[in-house]
Amino acid sequence: MTDQVVETGDVRLTGHASGESRFLGRTRELKELRADIERTGLDTLAGRKPPHARVLLIAGRPGSGRTALAEELARQVADRYPDGVLRARLSDPDGTPVPVERTARDLLAALDQEAPAGACEDDLTDALRTAMADRRALLLLDDAAHAEQVDALLPDTPECLVVAVSGGPLTGISDVRPCTLGGLDAKSGVELLSRHTGSVRVTVDPRAAEGLAEECQGQPAALMLAGGWLAARPQAAVSDLAKQLRAEDAEGNALNRVFRLAYAALPATAARMLRLLALAPAGLVDPQTASALAGCSVAGARTTLDDFVALGFLHAVDSPLPQYEVPGCLHAELRVLAERHERPAELQLARARMLERTVRLLQACRAITETDSPQARQKLLDLPGALRFSTPRAAAEWLRVTRPALLASARLAVADGQLDTLARRLMSQLVRAMVAHVGTQAAAPDLYGIHRLVLDVAERRNLPRERAAALLNLGDLDARTGRTADALARYRAALDAGREVNDPYATGRAMESVGGAHLELGDFDRAADWFGRALVERLARDERADAARLYGRIAAAHTYAGRYGEALRNWRAAIAGHRKNGDVAAQARALSELARVQEYAGRPEESLRTCREAVEWARRAEDTRLQAALHLRVADTLEHLGDPASARLHRGAAERLLGEHQEDEEEPVAASNGDSPRKPEPDACEIRSTSAED
């Protein structure tokens, strides 16, 4: 299997590992874990088929190297699992468990499996098990908070392997093979130190190096911080750091003591930036985020972040853009420091700066796709250089890489409760950027979550107009995924919210959507009634294009109900409206539907005349597909009337039109570098929560 990486949120699917491993020690643990894979399970010994995949547990405190051990095990056994290695993180950096629904959805996306927007946890986990049923894959579940998270994601097939990383036992999961971690052995601890300090200082005083590794209790995270401290001070001896650690207050474990010492040695500005990184969403940091949090330049922030990596405070993320991760083992320490040294108002200001920077980046990300708009181009030019993207491709790549952090920003901003104005602007721009670059259909699962957050803010702040918009968007997504009854309930709630503030757009849109839901449910009488109510609203506001469209929807409901007379009357009203509006394409489509109803009503001669008229209007509208469909309908009608020769002529015309249309579709797109922007889809989700300036 070739190497591949597909990232979605906190989930990754990779092929076989390649390259030399820099993993140290844990020889005994790795041997035991590999033996556990081969060992016969309890169910097999009892003559039963195993109920799920083999589960290995690597338990240890944060900073003990438990994730690194899991990754090394996955690297060593990856060739046994030809369908790749799936990785998911089950806790946020602050320790909050990630909902199973979100993890299952991201795992399905990594497997290129459809996960309907808004689907419940049970449906998603069932879909995940189905997707894994025919696979032989390794599932690495990092930082599990409790057994229920792991149990819900277990594949049913024994051919898969699950490696779970946790702080304690996974009680309740059968036949779990645990491996509890302590510190690294002395040799490995010293070698890890030498990677940072260089071999000379370790060689000249090996006993001091062993003593320092012992002071760090063999914890890899503590050893990395100690090595970073020494690397930044070439003149310091290893024994000096060991003495300082011994003199430290014994409060906390080895990692806490080494962290306090390393933090205390930082310059004031760097120390402030480091503790403010506790506010970074999902623990992911880039130079823009750090710059906004600390109030410094982007270039200066990147230099400091690179310094933090060298000192062991951050991990560099394998990403096409500069991105860093705050280790989960340090997150609690950073949060405590931030709360101790920063006033609440300062922390809130830092959050606000970060959100405002994100909003402006999203504005630029969307604006670069709107190359046909002079206003959008001017807005883009007015932005500072650090906030602009060079090409649409660069903007799309930024959006893809930062997606987990962007979604986490929205969730954290809404949960904060004190930055609702910024949160609303952030969600508005995030939806627009996703629709512009990804498309409504592909982004639907993320959009569903964002609209639910919008609804939370609207209900908390009593904003009926925004509540109506969020409910309409959620209803649309529910309807597209077959949850029509849920969509109907949301549309009715949106109608109530629109009426509360006398919003004509929301009420009209909600009425039409209620009618559409009833139509989908087969209640044609209610559908026609609600479409009629929406029509009255449109006519009262002289919205002629929408009124003509609604005449067509009423006609469709009557057609389904078998009331052909009412259907014909409404289709004729729709045709008249489109003619007055000068919408040639809509007029051709309405004529086509009129001909269909005439045929249903047993009037083939009238249907034939209407079809021929529709062909002419479709030709004027340059709608090749509609012309071909109409020629085929004319052919069917002519055969019904006993004129097969004319029918053959029309079928031939339809085939020629379809052939020409297919050739046109196969013409290469005039975009040599792939940077042509994606045009917004016509059914893009609406966000009506911010001013037009956004």
N, C-alpha and C positions, 0 to 999 in steps of 0.2 A: 504493500500500500504506500502510495506516495505521501510525503509530508503535507499536511493541510491544517489550516487553522480557521475555524469559523467561530466568531465571537458574537454573543448576544447577551447584553447585560452582564451579569456576573457568571455567565456560563460560557464554557469553551468546549469545542470538539476538536481534538487534534489527532493526527495520524501517528505513526511510529516516531518516537523520539530520535533525534539525530545529534551528533556532536558529542564531545567529551564531557562527562559529568564532572562537576567540581564538588560533589558531595563528599563529606568527610565522616568517617567513623560509622557507628551503628551497624557494624558487621553482624553481631549476634542477633540484633533485632530483625535485620533484613533476612537472615537465614531462617529465623523462626516464622516470619510472615510468609515467606515463600513455601515453607513446609506446610503451613496452615492451608495454603491454597490447594495443595495436593492431598491433604488429609481427608479421609472419609468422614462425611458428616453424620450426625446422630440419626437423621431421618433415613439415610442410606443403610446404616447399620440395623435399623429397625425394619428394613424392607419397604420403606415408603419413599415416594418421589419427593425430593426437596421442594418445599413450597415456594421458594424464592431463590434468588442468586446468593452465592456465598458472600458473607459479610465479614470483613476484617475491620477491627477497631484499633486505631492508634490514639491512645489517650495520653494527655500530658498538659502541663500548664502552658499558657501562652508564652512564647519565647523559648520553649524547650526544643524547637526544631521539628515539631510534629508534622507540620505541613511539608517541610523539606523531605522528611522521611517518606511521607506518602507519595510525593512527586518522584523520588528516586525509585521506590517500589514500582510505580506505574511505568517509569522509563525501562526498568529491567524486564518487566513481564509484558510490555505492550505488544510484542510480536505474537503473543498468544491470542490477542483480541483483534482480529482483522478489521472490525468495524470501528476501531478507534477508541480514544479515551475521552470521556465526557467529564468536565469539571464544573462544579457549582459550589458557591459559597453560601452557607445557610444562616449566617449571622452578619449583621452590619458591623462596622468597626466599633460602634459603641456597645455591642453585645445584644442589640435587639434582634430577635429571631426574624428571618426573612419569611414572609408567608409562603406556605407550600404552593399556593396557586401561582405566585410569581415565578418560583423556581421551576415548577413543572412547565409553565408556558415558555420560559427561556430554554429549557432543555428540548422541548419540542421544536422550537425555532432553530436550535443548533442542529437538529436532526433533519431540518428541511421538511418538517411535518406541520400541517395546518393546525393552528390553535385559535378557534373562533374568539373574537373579541367579546369579553364579558362572560365567558364560560365559567362555570363554578369549579371549585377545587376537585370535586369527585369526577367530573367529566374530564378535566385536564389530566388527572393522574391515571384514569382509565385509558385515555388516549396515549399517554406516555408508555404504559405497560404494553399496549397493543403495538406501538412503534418499536419497542425493544424486544418483542416476542421472537422475531426472526433474526435477531442480531447477536453477535458475540462481542460484547463491548465491556469496557471497564468504566465504572462510574465512581469518580472521586468526589466525595461530599465533604467539604472542608468546613471546620468550625461549626459543627452541629450543636445546637443549643439543647435539644432533647430528643429522645428516641422517636417521638411521633413524627418529627420532620423526616427522619431517615426511613421509617417504616412506610410512609405514604409514597415514597419515591422508589421503593425496591422493585426491580424487574422480577417478573414471575419466572423467567427462564433461568435454570441452574447454570447455563453456559456463560452467563454474565458474572462479573465480579464487582462487588461494591467495597470500596475502601473509605471508611468514615473516619473523620478526625474530630475529636471531641475532648472536652476537659474531664469527662468522667464516663461511667458505664452507660450503655444503651439498654437499660432494663426494659424487657418486654419484647425484644426482638430475639427470635429463637436462633440458637447455634451461632452466636457471635463469637469470633475468635479475637480476644483482646491482646493488645501489646502496650504496656504502660512504660512511658519514657521517664528516665532520670536524666542526669547530666552526661555529657560526652566523656569518654575516657580521656586520661591525661594527655596521651600522645596526640589525639585528634584536637583537643582543646588548644594545645600549644601550636599545632600546625595552623589552626584557624587564626590564632593571633599573628603568626608570622606572615600570613597573607596580607595583613594590613601594615605591620610594622617593618616588614623585610626580615630576612633570615639572620642578619648580622646581630641585631640586638638580642635575639633569642639565643643565638649560638654562644655569645659571650657570657650569658648569664642564664643557663637553662633552668637552674633551680628557681630563680625569680619568676621565670615564665611559668613553670609548673605551679608555683605558689599563687600567681595571678589567676591562672586557670581554676585553681581550687577556690580562690576567693569569689570567682564568678560562678562557682558551683557547676561548672561545665555547661552552663546554659548558653547556647549559641548566640542568642540576641545580646546577652550581657558581654560575651566575648567580642562580638562585632563592635559594640560601643567602646569597649576598652581598647580594641585595636585601632579604632578611629581616633580616639583620644591620643594614643601614642603616635600615630602617623602624623597628626597635626603638630607634634612636638618632637622633632628629630633629636633634640638634645636631651630629652628626658630618658631616664633608664626605666626598664620594666619594673625594677624594684620600687621606684618612686611611686608608681601608680598603685602597686600592691600595698605599700605603706598607707597611702591616702585612703584606700578602701577599708583597711583595717581600722583606721581612725574614724571612719564614718559612723554615724548613728546606726545602730543595729536594727532600727525600725525597717520593716519591709524585707523583701527577699533580695537576692544578689542583683537581679535586674533593676530593682528600684534604686539600690545604692549606686550602681554604676551609672544609671541614667541621671540621677541627681548630680553626680560629680561631673559628668560630661556636659550637662545643661548649664551648670554654674560657670563653666569655662567659656561659654559663648559670649560674644559681644552683645550689648543690650538690644540692638536692632535685630540681630539674628535670633536672639532668644525670644523676642516678642513675636517675630514671624513664626517661629517653630510652635509656640503654644497656641497661636491663632489657627494653625493648621488643624486643630481639633474641630473647627467649624466646617472643614471641607466636606462636601457631600459625598457619601459612600467611601470616605477615606481616600478619594482620588484627587490629586492636585496637579495643576499645570501652572506655567508661569503667569497666565492671566489671572487665575484664581488667587495665587499667592500675592500677586501685585495688588489686587483689589483688597484683600484682607489686611495687608500690612501698609497699604498706601504708599507704595514705592513704584519705580519703573518696572516694566516687564523684563527688560534685560537684567536689571539688578536682581529681580526675583529669581530668574533662571540661574544666575550665578550662585545665589545663596542655596537654592534647591540642590544644585549639583554638589555644593559643599556638604549639605546635609546627608546626601547619599554616601559620600566619602567618610563621613563621621559615623555612619550606621544609624542615623535617625530616620531615614527614608529608604525605600526600595525603588529603583528605577523600573518602570513598567515597559515590557517589550511592546512598543507601539510606534507607528510611523510618525507620531507627533510627540514632542516632549511631554511626558506624563510620569507622575510619581505616585507612590502609594504610602500612606501612613501605616506602619505595622500595627496590627490589632493589639499586640502586647504593649504598645506605648500609648495607645489612644486614651486610656483612662488617666495616665499620668499627665498627658498634655491637657486634658479637659480640666483636671484639678488645678493645674498651673494657670490656665486661662481664667478660671473663676476666682483664683486667689489674687492674681496680679492685675486683672482688668476689671474696671467697674462694669456693672450690667449695661449701662448706657454705651460704653465703648464696645462691648461685645455686640450689642444690637447694631451699632453703627458699622462695625466690620461686616456683619451679615448683610446689612443693607447695601454696602459698597459692592460686596461680592455678587449679590442678586442684580444690582443695577448694571454691573459689568457684563453679567451673563445675558441680560435683556438686550444690551446693545450689540453684543456679539451675535445673538440670534437675529436681530434686525438686519445686521450686515449679511448674515448667512442667507436670509431670505431675499434681501434686496438685490443681491448679485444675480439672482435668477430672473429678475424683472428688467431685462435689458431693453425692452420696448417702451419702458415708461421713463420719460424725462425726469419726472419728480423723484422716482426711485433712484435714478442715476445721480441726481443732485444730492439726495440724502446720503448716498454711499460716499460721494466725494467729500461731504461735510464731516464725515467721521474721521477721527485721528487715524494715522497710518497703522498703529498697533491693533486697531479694531477692524481692519479691513482684510478681505480675502482676495488673493491674487486672481483666482479663477473659480468658476462654479464647482469644478472638481475638488479644489482645495476646501471649499466650504462644505461640500458633501462629506469629504473625508473627516473633517473636524466634527461634523454632526454625528457621524458613525462612531468615531472613537470616544467622544465625550457623552454619548447617549446615556450610559448608566449614571454618570454624575449629573446630567441635566434632569433626568427623571427623579433622582434622589433630591436634587435642589428643590424641585416642585413639591415633593412630599414633605420635606423639612420646612419649607416656607409656609405651607398650609398648617402643619402641625404647630409651628411657632405661635400663630394666632395674633401676632402684633405687627406683622408686615404684610397684611392682606392686600394692600394696594400694589406693592411690588410683586407679590405672589400672583395676582391676577394678570399683571402685565407679562410676567415671565411665562405663564401658561398660555397666554394669547400668542406670544411670539414663538413659543415652542411648537404649538399646533401648526402655525403657518409655515414655519421652517420645515417641519416634517412633511407636510403636504406638498410643499414646493420641491423637495429633494427626493422624497421616498414615494409619495403618492398616498392617497387616502386608503386604498385597499391594503397595501403593505403595512402601513402604519396603524391600522385600525386597533390592534390590541393596546398599543401605547396610548392612542387617542382616547380609548375608552377609559383608561385609568386617569388621564388628565381631566377629562370632562367630569368624572366623579369628584375629583378634587375641586374643580370649579363649582360644582353643586354644593360641596361642603362649605366653601367660603360664602357662597350666595345665601345659603340658609343661615349661616352663623351671623352674617351681616344684614340679613333681611333685605336682600336685593332681588326683588321679583323679576326684573328684566333679565338679569343674568341667570336666575334660576330657570326661567323659561328657556333661554338659549341652551343651557346645559342639558335640560331635560329633553329638548328637541334633538340635540346631537346624540345623546344616549339612546333615545328612542330609535333614531335612524340606524345606529349600529346594532341595536337589538333586532330590528326588523331584518337587516341584512343577514343576520346569522340564524334566522328562523324562530327567534323568540318573539313572535308577533303579539302574544298576550301581554308580555312584559312591555313591549313597545307601546301598545295601546294605553296601558296604565300611565306610562311616562308622558305620552301625548296629552292625555286628559289633564294631568297635573300641570303641564306646560300651558295648556289653555287657561286654567285657573290663574296661573301666575301672570299670564299676559293680560287677562281681564283685570287683574288687581291694579295694574298701572296703566290700563287703557292703551296697551301697545298694539297698534293695528297689525303690524308685521307678524308679531308672535301669535296673536289670536288667529289670523288668517292662515298662517303656516300650520298651526296646531290643528285647526279644523280640517284642513286638507289631509294632514297626516292621520288624523283619527279615521277619516273616510278611507284612506288607503289601507289602514290596518283592518278595518271591517271588510274591505274588499278581499284582502288576503285570507281572512277567516271565513269567507264564503257568505257573509251577511250582506247581500247586495242591496237590500232595502235601506239599511242603515248607512251603507257606503254612499248611495245616491243622495240620501238626506244630508249627510255631513258635507259632501261635495257641494250640494246646493247652498248650504249655509255659508261656506267659504266663498262661493260665487257671489252671493249677495254682498259680502264685505268687499270683494274686488270691484264689483260694479259701482258700489257707493263711493269708492275712491278713484273711480275712472282708471283702473289698472287693466287696460284692454288686453294686453298680451296674456296676463295671468287668467283673465276671464275667459278668453278663447281656449286656453289650455284646460280650464276647469269644465267647460262645456264638453270637451272630449272625454274627461274622466267620468262625468255623469253618464255620457253615452256608453262608455265601456261597462259601467255598473248595470245599466239597463240591458245591455247586450247579454251579459252573463245571466241576468235574471230572465231572459227570453222575452223581454218587452221591446220588440223590434221597432214599433212605432215611435216610442219615446226615444229610443236610441237614434233613429234616423233624424228626428227633429233636432236633437242636441248636436249630432254631427254636422248638420247643415248650419246650425248657429256657430259652431266652432270654425267651419270653413269661412263663413262670412266674416268672423272676427279676424282670422288670419289674413284674409284678403284686405281688409281695411288697414291692418297693421303693416302690410307689405311683406309679410313673412312667407316667401314662396315655398321654402322647404317644408314648413309646418302645414301649409295649405295642401301640398302634395301628399303628405302623410295622412292628413285628415280625409282627403278624397279617397285614399286607399282604404281606410277603415270604413268609410261610408259604403264603398263598393262591397266590402266583406259583409256588412250587415244586410245590404240589399240581397246578396246571394243567400244569406241565412233566411231572409224573409220570403224567399221563393220568387224573386224578381230578377231573373238572369239577364234579360235585355237591358234593364236599368243598370244593373251591375256592370255589364259590358261597356255601356256608354260612359259610366263614371270612371271605370278603369282606364279607358282610353284618354279621358281628360286628365286623370292623375298622371299617366305616363308623360304627357306633355309638360305638366307642371314640374314633375321630377326631373325632366330633361333641362328645363330652365334653371332648376335649383342645382344642377350638376350632381345629383344624388344617383350614382351609378347602381348601387345595390338596390335602391328602391325601384329604379327603372326595371332592372332584371326581375325583381319579385313581381312587379305588376305585369310584365310580359308573360310570366308563367301563370299568373292568375287569369289573364285574358285567354291564354291557351286552354286552361282548364274549362273556362266558361264556354269557349267556342266548341270544344269537344262535347260538352253537355248539350249544346244547341245543335250538334250534328254537322260541324264544319271542321273536320280533321285537317284539311289542307292548310287553312288559315292558322290552325293551332300549331302546326309544325313550323310555320314561318315565325310565329311569336316565340316558340321555344328556341329556335335558332338565334333569334335576336338576343334572348336572355343569355344564352351560352357565350355569344360574342362579347356582350357587355361584361359578364363575369370574368372572361379571359383577359380583357383589357384592364379590368380593375385589379386583377391579381398581378399583372405585369407592373402596374403603377406602384403597387404596394412593395414589390421587390426592388424598386429603385433604391440605390444606396442613399443613406441620409447624408446631407451636406454638412458634416461635422468631422473634420479630420482628426481632431485630438480628443474627442469625447467630452469636450467641455461645454457643449450646448446645453442650456438650462432646461429643466423639465418644466413644462407649462402646468399650472395648477389644474387639477381635474375639476370638471363641472360640478361634481357632487362633493366637493371638499367640505369638511366640517366647518361650521361657522363658529366664531368666537365673537360675541357681541358684548364684551365686558370692558373694553377700553376705548379711549378716544380715538378719533381718526388719525391723530398724530402718530400713534404707534403702528 
